[in-house]
Amino acid sequence: MVQRGQTGGWFLFFLTAVIPGVHLQRASEAQIHPPVLQPSESAPPIGTYVVTNLVGKPCIKATMGVEYIVIEKKKTWYFNLDPSRFRTSGYCDTEAAVLSLTLPDDAAGLQFTFRKEKNLFYVDKLTARVSPLPVCRGCANKTYSGSLAHGKLFAADNGQSFKCQSEQLLWTSPELRIKLVPLQMQAFTVPNGQYGLEVECWPDFNRRVTPIISGAVVVGLLLIAVLTSLFIRDRRREGYARL
């Protein structure tokens, strides 16, 4: 007995053999679409990416939304990383670790290289690339790429996690920037795959503390104004008493 699925397969084979220009395409290939740049910005979806070591234990964990910002012909274009489309890979060594995110057709990628110094870990290098569909008719295919190196990005103590709700805008080249928002990551030591104590980034700290400081300044000024008015009133009373 020939099943319905087999009948459909033979029918498609007959079409490719008889009708010129008809080609079969694998389902996995049909799902691959080149990145499409957008003229307006939108919040990127948030994904969690995990790399395990040789014994299968998590050694890198990162939760973030990723936005590619492309500058072409003095115009700004945007592409959000879709966690469901990107493949996670990497490795962990004693002093170095890598988290790599790539599209199946390698049309876009983002890689973090972590370093470990004593009890501190940080991102030592970040590389990014994207090969989108041309942004205009007649425009040539182009790959935008860049990197940041020899910095100490997103540093935290071993066993802790770096966390930042504020956007992190990274200039990898004049034509390509990467925005990470929000961001939380931990490398080398990730017990039970859970984030450790959170290390707050400076923008979040400033955003949280600035209203408190501003409120304290306002209260201080009001207190000074009240004390000054009381002092002036008391001096006037003393003057009246002498008369």
Secondary structure by P-SEA (a helix, b strand, c coil): cccaaaaaaaaaaaaaaccccbbbbcccccccccbbbbccccccbbbbbbbbcccccccbbbbbbbbbbbbccccccccccccccbbbbbcccccbbbbbbbccccccbbbbbbbbccccccccbbbbbbbcccccccccbbbbbccccccccccccccbbbbbccbbbbbccccbbbbbccccccccccccccccbbbbcaaaaaaaaaaaaaaaaaaaaaaaaaaaaaaaaaaaaaaaaac
